[in-house]
Amino acid sequence: MKKILLILAFFTFASANEESVKVVYDLTTPEVEVFQKKILGGIAANKAHYEGKLQEIEVSVMIHGGAYRFFLKDLQKSVYKDDKKLANVFSELKKRIATMSDMYNVEFLICKSGMKAHHINDEDVVDFVKIVPNASIGLIDKQNEGFAYVPVRD
């Protein structure tokens, strides 16, 4: 009888952890420090936490507002070329963002309507970022898919 209870307890625990956790970050900050702490550091910490609980976490990041600057192929060919603080870390940030996309399977979405306002063309954005019509549509879709909403602002 004890063996049966242990087996049932194990399968109950295992099935409870099968559901993945889902989060969409609403990224609008132009601040390098906030981006590094809450996106690069925060996502890695959250991944470690949930993997430690034997749960997967699905992460999406909706890019708009001041955050476009972090997802460009070439900073010097953009309206952000005079941002010296960003220029000092841009190469390293691009590598870390690409690693998050590749190794952590983070989905990056970018607002097309805001790109126009910031004079950014589709080809200016790093290749792994998916362009969506606007941030509201991206956030609505993710929340309707069960993603928790986390704002990342200044």
Biotite code that builds the C-alpha atoms (Angstrom):
import biotite.structure as struc

atoms = struc.array([
    struc.Atom([0.000, 0.000, 0.000], chain_id="A", res_id=1, res_name="MET", atom_name="CA", element="C"),
    struc.Atom([2.867, 2.400, 0.798], chain_id="A", res_id=2, res_name="LYS", atom_name="CA", element="C"),
    struc.Atom([4.384, 1.782, -2.628], chain_id="A", res_id=3, res_name="LYS", atom_name="CA", element="C"),
    struc.Atom([1.115, 2.632, -4.338], chain_id="A", res_id=4, res_name="ILE", atom_name="CA", element="C"),
    struc.Atom([0.780, 5.858, -2.336], chain_id="A", res_id=5, res_name="LEU", atom_name="CA", element="C"),
    struc.Atom([4.377, 6.815, -3.156], chain_id="A", res_id=6, res_name="LEU", atom_name="CA", element="C"),
    struc.Atom([3.822, 6.146, -6.845], chain_id="A", res_id=7, res_name="ILE", atom_name="CA", element="C"),
    struc.Atom([0.595, 8.178, -6.819], chain_id="A", res_id=8, res_name="LEU", atom_name="CA", element="C"),
    struc.Atom([2.317, 11.031, -4.966], chain_id="A", res_id=9, res_name="ALA", atom_name="CA", element="C"),
    struc.Atom([5.179, 11.003, -7.471], chain_id="A", res_id=10, res_name="PHE", atom_name="CA", element="C"),
    struc.Atom([2.859, 11.140, -10.485], chain_id="A", res_id=11, res_name="PHE", atom_name="CA", element="C"),
    struc.Atom([0.751, 13.864, -8.875], chain_id="A", res_id=12, res_name="THR", atom_name="CA", element="C"),
    struc.Atom([3.893, 15.951, -8.285], chain_id="A", res_id=13, res_name="PHE", atom_name="CA", element="C"),
    struc.Atom([5.243, 15.229, -11.767], chain_id="A", res_id=14, res_name="ALA", atom_name="CA", element="C"),
    struc.Atom([1.985, 16.131, -13.503], chain_id="A", res_id=15, res_name="SER", atom_name="CA", element="C"),
    struc.Atom([1.631, 19.325, -11.450], chain_id="A", res_id=16, res_name="ALA", atom_name="CA", element="C"),
    struc.Atom([4.970, 20.504, -12.816], chain_id="A", res_id=17, res_name="ASN", atom_name="CA", element="C"),
    struc.Atom([4.249, 19.610, -16.450], chain_id="A", res_id=18, res_name="GLU", atom_name="CA", element="C"),
    struc.Atom([2.458, 22.863, -17.206], chain_id="A", res_id=19, res_name="GLU", atom_name="CA", element="C"),
    struc.Atom([4.776, 25.570, -18.369], chain_id="A", res_id=20, res_name="SER", atom_name="CA", element="C"),
    struc.Atom([4.818, 29.036, -16.919], chain_id="A", res_id=21, res_name="VAL", atom_name="CA", element="C"),
    struc.Atom([4.353, 31.825, -19.466], chain_id="A", res_id=22, res_name="LYS", atom_name="CA", element="C"),
    struc.Atom([5.400, 35.462, -19.224], chain_id="A", res_id=23, res_name="VAL", atom_name="CA", element="C"),
    struc.Atom([5.415, 38.403, -21.614], chain_id="A", res_id=24, res_name="VAL", atom_name="CA", element="C"),
    struc.Atom([7.623, 41.358, -20.733], chain_id="A", res_id=25, res_name="TYR", atom_name="CA", element="C"),
    struc.Atom([6.275, 44.706, -21.962], chain_id="A", res_id=26, res_name="ASP", atom_name="CA", element="C"),
    struc.Atom([9.630, 46.357, -22.699], chain_id="A", res_id=27, res_name="LEU", atom_name="CA", element="C"),
    struc.Atom([9.626, 50.132, -23.180], chain_id="A", res_id=28, res_name="THR", atom_name="CA", element="C"),
    struc.Atom([12.662, 51.352, -21.238], chain_id="A", res_id=29, res_name="THR", atom_name="CA", element="C"),
    struc.Atom([15.484, 53.096, -23.090], chain_id="A", res_id=30, res_name="PRO", atom_name="CA", element="C"),
    struc.Atom([17.748, 52.763, -20.020], chain_id="A", res_id=31, res_name="GLU", atom_name="CA", element="C"),
    struc.Atom([20.661, 50.354, -20.479], chain_id="A", res_id=32, res_name="VAL", atom_name="CA", element="C"),
    struc.Atom([20.864, 49.509, -16.760], chain_id="A", res_id=33, res_name="GLU", atom_name="CA", element="C"),
    struc.Atom([17.152, 48.720, -16.500], chain_id="A", res_id=34, res_name="VAL", atom_name="CA", element="C"),
    struc.Atom([17.330, 46.576, -19.647], chain_id="A", res_id=35, res_name="PHE", atom_name="CA", element="C"),
    struc.Atom([20.353, 44.655, -18.360], chain_id="A", res_id=36, res_name="GLN", atom_name="CA", element="C"),
    struc.Atom([18.868, 44.075, -14.912], chain_id="A", res_id=37, res_name="LYS", atom_name="CA", element="C"),
    struc.Atom([15.233, 43.315, -15.709], chain_id="A", res_id=38, res_name="LYS", atom_name="CA", element="C"),
    struc.Atom([15.498, 41.643, -19.109], chain_id="A", res_id=39, res_name="ILE", atom_name="CA", element="C"),
    struc.Atom([18.935, 40.056, -19.384], chain_id="A", res_id=40, res_name="LEU", atom_name="CA", element="C"),
    struc.Atom([19.381, 39.323, -15.672], chain_id="A", res_id=41, res_name="GLY", atom_name="CA", element="C"),
    struc.Atom([15.730, 38.878, -14.791], chain_id="A", res_id=42, res_name="GLY", atom_name="CA", element="C"),
    struc.Atom([14.923, 36.357, -17.500], chain_id="A", res_id=43, res_name="ILE", atom_name="CA", element="C"),
    struc.Atom([18.001, 34.269, -16.659], chain_id="A", res_id=44, res_name="ALA", atom_name="CA", element="C"),
    struc.Atom([17.062, 34.279, -12.950], chain_id="A", res_id=45, res_name="ALA", atom_name="CA", element="C"),
    struc.Atom([13.449, 33.352, -13.695], chain_id="A", res_id=46, res_name="ASN", atom_name="CA", element="C"),
    struc.Atom([14.555, 30.522, -16.000], chain_id="A", res_id=47, res_name="LYS", atom_name="CA", element="C"),
    struc.Atom([16.807, 29.134, -13.248], chain_id="A", res_id=48, res_name="ALA", atom_name="CA", element="C"),
    struc.Atom([14.033, 29.408, -10.643], chain_id="A", res_id=49, res_name="HIS", atom_name="CA", element="C"),
    struc.Atom([11.421, 27.530, -12.650], chain_id="A", res_id=50, res_name="TYR", atom_name="CA", element="C"),
    struc.Atom([13.846, 24.939, -13.994], chain_id="A", res_id=51, res_name="GLU", atom_name="CA", element="C"),
    struc.Atom([14.820, 24.297, -10.368], chain_id="A", res_id=52, res_name="GLY", atom_name="CA", element="C"),
    struc.Atom([11.143, 23.485, -9.766], chain_id="A", res_id=53, res_name="LYS", atom_name="CA", element="C"),
    struc.Atom([11.171, 21.202, -12.828], chain_id="A", res_id=54, res_name="LEU", atom_name="CA", element="C"),
    struc.Atom([8.955, 23.605, -14.755], chain_id="A", res_id=55, res_name="GLN", atom_name="CA", element="C"),
    struc.Atom([9.556, 25.183, -18.113], chain_id="A", res_id=56, res_name="GLU", atom_name="CA", element="C"),
    struc.Atom([9.054, 28.886, -18.604], chain_id="A", res_id=57, res_name="ILE", atom_name="CA", element="C"),
    struc.Atom([8.035, 30.379, -21.937], chain_id="A", res_id=58, res_name="GLU", atom_name="CA", element="C"),
    struc.Atom([9.254, 33.949, -22.325], chain_id="A", res_id=59, res_name="VAL", atom_name="CA", element="C"),
    struc.Atom([8.216, 36.610, -24.813], chain_id="A", res_id=60, res_name="SER", atom_name="CA", element="C"),
    struc.Atom([9.388, 40.202, -24.885], chain_id="A", res_id=61, res_name="VAL", atom_name="CA", element="C"),
    struc.Atom([7.253, 42.891, -26.556], chain_id="A", res_id=62, res_name="MET", atom_name="CA", element="C"),
    struc.Atom([9.588, 45.664, -27.729], chain_id="A", res_id=63, res_name="ILE", atom_name="CA", element="C"),
    struc.Atom([8.355, 49.222, -28.191], chain_id="A", res_id=64, res_name="HIS", atom_name="CA", element="C"),
    struc.Atom([8.744, 52.731, -26.787], chain_id="A", res_id=65, res_name="GLY", atom_name="CA", element="C"),
    struc.Atom([12.383, 53.493, -26.010], chain_id="A", res_id=66, res_name="GLY", atom_name="CA", element="C"),
    struc.Atom([13.534, 49.862, -26.266], chain_id="A", res_id=67, res_name="ALA", atom_name="CA", element="C"),
    struc.Atom([13.982, 49.667, -30.044], chain_id="A", res_id=68, res_name="TYR", atom_name="CA", element="C"),
    struc.Atom([17.618, 50.719, -29.630], chain_id="A", res_id=69, res_name="ARG", atom_name="CA", element="C"),
    struc.Atom([18.614, 47.360, -28.127], chain_id="A", res_id=70, res_name="PHE", atom_name="CA", element="C"),
    struc.Atom([17.469, 45.307, -31.143], chain_id="A", res_id=71, res_name="PHE", atom_name="CA", element="C"),
    struc.Atom([19.150, 47.021, -34.077], chain_id="A", res_id=72, res_name="LEU", atom_name="CA", element="C"),
    struc.Atom([21.740, 45.454, -36.334], chain_id="A", res_id=73, res_name="LYS", atom_name="CA", element="C"),
    struc.Atom([23.845, 48.609, -36.551], chain_id="A", res_id=74, res_name="ASP", atom_name="CA", element="C"),
    struc.Atom([23.608, 51.354, -33.947], chain_id="A", res_id=75, res_name="LEU", atom_name="CA", element="C"),
    struc.Atom([25.677, 53.768, -36.046], chain_id="A", res_id=76, res_name="GLN", atom_name="CA", element="C"),
    struc.Atom([23.109, 53.703, -38.859], chain_id="A", res_id=77, res_name="LYS", atom_name="CA", element="C"),
    struc.Atom([20.241, 54.605, -36.542], chain_id="A", res_id=78, res_name="SER", atom_name="CA", element="C"),
    struc.Atom([18.724, 57.599, -34.789], chain_id="A", res_id=79, res_name="VAL", atom_name="CA", element="C"),
    struc.Atom([20.406, 56.294, -31.604], chain_id="A", res_id=80, res_name="TYR", atom_name="CA", element="C"),
    struc.Atom([23.974, 56.666, -32.914], chain_id="A", res_id=81, res_name="LYS", atom_name="CA", element="C"),
    struc.Atom([24.757, 59.495, -30.470], chain_id="A", res_id=82, res_name="ASP", atom_name="CA", element="C"),
    struc.Atom([23.801, 57.481, -27.375], chain_id="A", res_id=83, res_name="ASP", atom_name="CA", element="C"),
    struc.Atom([27.321, 57.056, -25.971], chain_id="A", res_id=84, res_name="LYS", atom_name="CA", element="C"),
    struc.Atom([26.268, 54.934, -22.993], chain_id="A", res_id=85, res_name="LYS", atom_name="CA", element="C"),
    struc.Atom([24.578, 52.466, -25.318], chain_id="A", res_id=86, res_name="LEU", atom_name="CA", element="C"),
    struc.Atom([27.444, 52.574, -27.837], chain_id="A", res_id=87, res_name="ALA", atom_name="CA", element="C"),
    struc.Atom([29.887, 51.451, -25.112], chain_id="A", res_id=88, res_name="ASN", atom_name="CA", element="C"),
    struc.Atom([27.952, 48.224, -24.447], chain_id="A", res_id=89, res_name="VAL", atom_name="CA", element="C"),
    struc.Atom([26.059, 47.688, -27.701], chain_id="A", res_id=90, res_name="PHE", atom_name="CA", element="C"),
    struc.Atom([28.224, 44.867, -29.062], chain_id="A", res_id=91, res_name="SER", atom_name="CA", element="C"),
    struc.Atom([28.043, 42.923, -25.785], chain_id="A", res_id=92, res_name="GLU", atom_name="CA", element="C"),
    struc.Atom([24.277, 43.485, -25.477], chain_id="A", res_id=93, res_name="LEU", atom_name="CA", element="C"),
    struc.Atom([23.705, 42.138, -29.001], chain_id="A", res_id=94, res_name="LYS", atom_name="CA", element="C"),
    struc.Atom([25.567, 38.943, -28.100], chain_id="A", res_id=95, res_name="LYS", atom_name="CA", element="C"),
    struc.Atom([23.650, 38.486, -24.849], chain_id="A", res_id=96, res_name="ARG", atom_name="CA", element="C"),
    struc.Atom([20.299, 39.091, -26.541], chain_id="A", res_id=97, res_name="ILE", atom_name="CA", element="C"),
    struc.Atom([21.120, 36.591, -29.296], chain_id="A", res_id=98, res_name="ALA", atom_name="CA", element="C"),
    struc.Atom([22.098, 34.049, -26.630], chain_id="A", res_id=99, res_name="THR", atom_name="CA", element="C"),
    struc.Atom([18.743, 34.560, -24.890], chain_id="A", res_id=100, res_name="MET", atom_name="CA", element="C"),
    struc.Atom([16.964, 33.919, -28.170], chain_id="A", res_id=101, res_name="SER", atom_name="CA", element="C"),
    struc.Atom([19.033, 30.838, -29.039], chain_id="A", res_id=102, res_name="ASP", atom_name="CA", element="C"),
    struc.Atom([19.712, 29.160, -25.708], chain_id="A", res_id=103, res_name="MET", atom_name="CA", element="C"),
    struc.Atom([16.695, 30.235, -23.650], chain_id="A", res_id=104, res_name="TYR", atom_name="CA", element="C"),
    struc.Atom([14.210, 30.249, -26.556], chain_id="A", res_id=105, res_name="ASN", atom_name="CA", element="C"),
    struc.Atom([13.086, 33.771, -25.680], chain_id="A", res_id=106, res_name="VAL", atom_name="CA", element="C"),
    struc.Atom([10.690, 35.129, -28.277], chain_id="A", res_id=107, res_name="GLU", atom_name="CA", element="C"),
    struc.Atom([11.289, 38.771, -29.140], chain_id="A", res_id=108, res_name="PHE", atom_name="CA", element="C"),
    struc.Atom([8.429, 40.721, -30.748], chain_id="A", res_id=109, res_name="LEU", atom_name="CA", element="C"),
    struc.Atom([8.726, 44.293, -32.017], chain_id="A", res_id=110, res_name="ILE", atom_name="CA", element="C"),
    struc.Atom([6.043, 46.889, -32.734], chain_id="A", res_id=111, res_name="CYS", atom_name="CA", element="C"),
    struc.Atom([5.885, 47.768, -36.446], chain_id="A", res_id=112, res_name="LYS", atom_name="CA", element="C"),
    struc.Atom([3.903, 50.987, -36.006], chain_id="A", res_id=113, res_name="SER", atom_name="CA", element="C"),
    struc.Atom([6.445, 52.344, -33.527], chain_id="A", res_id=114, res_name="GLY", atom_name="CA", element="C"),
    struc.Atom([9.313, 51.360, -35.797], chain_id="A", res_id=115, res_name="MET", atom_name="CA", element="C"),
    struc.Atom([7.977, 53.779, -38.386], chain_id="A", res_id=116, res_name="LYS", atom_name="CA", element="C"),
    struc.Atom([7.827, 56.591, -35.841], chain_id="A", res_id=117, res_name="ALA", atom_name="CA", element="C"),
    struc.Atom([11.468, 55.894, -34.857], chain_id="A", res_id=118, res_name="HIS", atom_name="CA", element="C"),
    struc.Atom([12.641, 55.703, -38.510], chain_id="A", res_id=119, res_name="HIS", atom_name="CA", element="C"),
    struc.Atom([13.480, 51.995, -38.242], chain_id="A", res_id=120, res_name="ILE", atom_name="CA", element="C"),
    struc.Atom([13.017, 49.699, -41.236], chain_id="A", res_id=121, res_name="ASN", atom_name="CA", element="C"),
    struc.Atom([12.425, 45.950, -41.060], chain_id="A", res_id=122, res_name="ASP", atom_name="CA", element="C"),
    struc.Atom([15.969, 45.243, -42.269], chain_id="A", res_id=123, res_name="GLU", atom_name="CA", element="C"),
    struc.Atom([17.434, 47.370, -39.437], chain_id="A", res_id=124, res_name="ASP", atom_name="CA", element="C"),
    struc.Atom([16.179, 44.936, -36.781], chain_id="A", res_id=125, res_name="VAL", atom_name="CA", element="C"),
    struc.Atom([18.174, 41.844, -35.758], chain_id="A", res_id=126, res_name="VAL", atom_name="CA", element="C"),
    struc.Atom([16.970, 38.771, -37.614], chain_id="A", res_id=127, res_name="ASP", atom_name="CA", element="C"),
    struc.Atom([15.554, 36.743, -34.722], chain_id="A", res_id=128, res_name="PHE", atom_name="CA", element="C"),
    struc.Atom([13.035, 39.446, -33.748], chain_id="A", res_id=129, res_name="VAL", atom_name="CA", element="C"),
    struc.Atom([9.495, 38.947, -35.042], chain_id="A", res_id=130, res_name="LYS", atom_name="CA", element="C"),
    struc.Atom([7.717, 42.057, -36.266], chain_id="A", res_id=131, res_name="ILE", atom_name="CA", element="C"),
    struc.Atom([4.072, 42.418, -35.150], chain_id="A", res_id=132, res_name="VAL", atom_name="CA", element="C"),
    struc.Atom([1.592, 45.084, -36.349], chain_id="A", res_id=133, res_name="PRO", atom_name="CA", element="C"),
    struc.Atom([1.647, 46.939, -33.032], chain_id="A", res_id=134, res_name="ASN", atom_name="CA", element="C"),
    struc.Atom([2.478, 46.413, -29.359], chain_id="A", res_id=135, res_name="ALA", atom_name="CA", element="C"),
    struc.Atom([-1.154, 46.231, -28.265], chain_id="A", res_id=136, res_name="SER", atom_name="CA", element="C"),
    struc.Atom([-1.883, 43.359, -30.650], chain_id="A", res_id=137, res_name="ILE", atom_name="CA", element="C"),
    struc.Atom([1.259, 41.511, -29.514], chain_id="A", res_id=138, res_name="GLY", atom_name="CA", element="C"),
    struc.Atom([0.372, 41.929, -25.839], chain_id="A", res_id=139, res_name="LEU", atom_name="CA", element="C"),
    struc.Atom([-3.288, 41.031, -26.329], chain_id="A", res_id=140, res_name="ILE", atom_name="CA", element="C"),
    struc.Atom([-2.357, 37.877, -28.221], chain_id="A", res_id=141, res_name="ASP", atom_name="CA", element="C"),
    struc.Atom([0.157, 36.772, -25.586], chain_id="A", res_id=142, res_name="LYS", atom_name="CA", element="C"),
    struc.Atom([-2.200, 37.427, -22.689], chain_id="A", res_id=143, res_name="GLN", atom_name="CA", element="C"),
    struc.Atom([-4.961, 35.506, -24.446], chain_id="A", res_id=144, res_name="ASN", atom_name="CA", element="C"),
    struc.Atom([-2.481, 32.614, -24.768], chain_id="A", res_id=145, res_name="GLU", atom_name="CA", element="C"),
    struc.Atom([-2.109, 32.620, -20.977], chain_id="A", res_id=146, res_name="GLY", atom_name="CA", element="C"),
    struc.Atom([1.050, 34.694, -20.595], chain_id="A", res_id=147, res_name="PHE", atom_name="CA", element="C"),
    struc.Atom([1.483, 36.704, -17.392], chain_id="A", res_id=148, res_name="ALA", atom_name="CA", element="C"),
    struc.Atom([2.145, 40.412, -18.006], chain_id="A", res_id=149, res_name="TYR", atom_name="CA", element="C"),
    struc.Atom([5.270, 42.098, -16.620], chain_id="A", res_id=150, res_name="VAL", atom_name="CA", element="C"),
    struc.Atom([5.968, 45.757, -17.515], chain_id="A", res_id=151, res_name="PRO", atom_name="CA", element="C"),
    struc.Atom([9.608, 46.863, -17.874], chain_id="A", res_id=152, res_name="VAL", atom_name="CA", element="C"),
    struc.Atom([9.726, 50.633, -17.783], chain_id="A", res_id=153, res_name="ARG", atom_name="CA", element="C"),
    struc.Atom([12.090, 53.315, -16.463], chain_id="A", res_id=154, res_name="ASP", atom_name="CA", element="C"),
])
